[in-house]
């Protein structure tokens, strides 16, 4: 019988069976089958997805873990890489068309 060991992250349903995802430690999660409250394994998300099955096939636990990651039931979510391109430069005004008194903070002094 399972007791809530960590922070409850959500539920995942696969083939009509519901599993509870519990966060045990950073990047480490437990999977509990809800129908009989049985621990079926754990998985880690870093550096890659690794599963540790207990009483079910490792392939099934991997499918549960992948579903949990894809549905944002874990703290790891694939984020897009931010755009590192600099913003476009603003067009510069021609030097002879600019009025020196407009927008200037200094007082205009005739030469």
C-alpha atoms as one frame of an Amber mdcrd trajectory, in Angstrom:
protein
   0.000   0.000   0.000   1.398   3.368  -0.992   1.484   6.431   1.166   1.887
   9.872  -0.303   5.671  10.192  -0.266   6.107  13.448  -2.068   4.375  16.309
  -3.753   1.485  15.116  -5.873   2.083  16.245  -9.462  -1.007  14.887 -11.162
  -2.609  11.912 -12.809  -1.837  10.118 -16.056  -4.251   7.690 -17.730  -2.879
   5.051 -20.068  -4.943   2.190 -21.539  -7.808   2.970 -19.164  -5.649   2.748
 -16.019  -4.892   5.860 -13.982  -1.498   6.455 -12.383  -0.573   9.098  -9.819
   2.717  10.953 -10.311   4.494  12.003  -7.095   7.631  14.124  -6.927  10.170
  12.487  -4.621  13.149  14.768  -5.239  14.219  17.185  -7.950  13.852  15.389
 -11.300  12.786  12.119  -9.559   9.192  10.874  -9.569   7.229   7.893  -8.232
   4.376   6.270 -10.139   1.444   4.768  -8.214  -1.402   2.802  -9.815  -4.568
   4.400  -8.406  -6.881   1.346  -8.615  -4.946  -0.638  -5.998  -2.637   2.112
  -4.632   0.411   0.090  -5.679   3.860   1.566  -6.321   4.806   0.534  -9.855
   8.167   2.291 -10.090  10.081   5.515 -10.300  11.626   7.563 -13.055  14.202
  10.314 -13.439  14.158  13.008 -16.102  17.784  14.196 -16.057  20.155  13.784
 -17.871  17.783  11.536 -19.844  14.591   9.679 -19.054  15.412   6.601 -16.940
  12.803   4.227 -15.489  13.015   1.804 -12.561  10.005  -0.552 -12.758   8.554
  -2.483  -9.798   5.894  -5.015 -10.725   5.191  -3.776 -14.261   7.085  -3.940
 -17.509   9.769  -1.245 -17.918   8.307  -0.363 -21.345   4.923   0.425 -19.741
   6.556   2.569 -17.054   8.506   4.396 -19.771   5.249   5.144 -21.618   3.729
   6.473 -18.371   6.800   8.626 -17.720   6.829  10.016 -21.274   3.115  10.817
 -21.026   3.715  12.589 -17.697   6.543  14.679 -19.164   4.571  15.561 -22.306
   1.480  16.572 -20.334   3.539  18.778 -17.973   3.022  16.572 -14.902   6.704
  16.963 -14.051   8.882  19.996 -13.450  10.817  19.359 -16.657   9.109  20.685
 -19.727  10.773  21.145 -23.068  11.116  24.856 -23.697  12.000  26.472 -26.969
  15.466  27.923 -27.195  15.173  31.693 -26.888  15.921  33.758 -29.956  19.442
  35.139 -29.522  19.278  37.468 -32.508  19.671  41.148 -31.525  16.677  43.403
 -32.200  16.728  45.194 -35.537  18.546  48.541 -35.533  16.448  51.662 -35.806
  16.961  53.702 -38.960  19.248  56.698 -38.502  18.245  60.159 -39.628  20.505
  62.030 -42.027  22.791  64.494 -40.213  21.894  67.547 -42.339  18.123  67.161
 -41.850  18.115  67.049 -38.062  17.235  70.245 -36.196  19.762  70.665 -33.345
  17.182  72.328 -31.077  14.547  69.600 -31.328  14.912  66.925 -28.700  18.069
  68.490 -27.306  18.401  68.994 -23.577  21.012  71.709 -23.914  20.186  75.214
 -24.710  20.911  76.191 -28.254  23.638  78.799 -28.414  24.273  80.560 -31.761
  27.802  80.208 -32.983
